Amino acid sequence: MDFISFFRQTINILADLFTLLIFLRVILSWFRHEAFGLSRFLFQCTEPLLSPLRKLLPSFGLLDLSPLVALLLIELVRVIINS
């Protein structure tokens, strides 16, 4: 396995992991945060990516579009890396 293949595979694995973490965070956000210990872990893992996006996006009241934008950016990076 050469370096480029290793790099692509690593990016794909990280993209899959972040996608899963963001989906879980969105689903758990519909419930009480204190009820799940997993919520804190998901927040700590995903907030470094979502917080800057949230600052760049216009406010839509209670609707947070930063997870959707993050998922789109993750997929964009994946497409660019694999092309």
Rosetta blueprint (number, residue, H / E / L):
1 M L
2 D L
3 F H
4 I H
5 S H
6 F H
7 F H
8 R H
9 Q H
10 T H
11 I H
12 N H
13 I H
14 L H
15 A H
16 D H
17 L H
18 F H
19 T H
20 L H
21 L H
22 I H
23 F H
24 L H
25 R H
26 V H
27 I H
28 L H
29 S L
30 W L
31 F L
32 R L
33 H H
34 E H
35 A H
36 F L
37 G H
38 L H
39 S H
40 R H
41 F H
42 L H
43 F H
44 Q H
45 C H
46 T H
47 E H
48 P H
49 L H
50 L H
51 S H
52 P H
53 L H
54 R H
55 K H
56 L H
57 L L
58 P L
59 S L
60 F E
61 G L
62 L L
63 L E
64 D L
65 L L
66 S H
67 P H
68 L H
69 V H
70 A H
71 L H
72 L H
73 L H
74 I H
75 E H
76 L H
77 V H
78 R H
79 V H
80 I H
81 I H
82 N H
83 S L
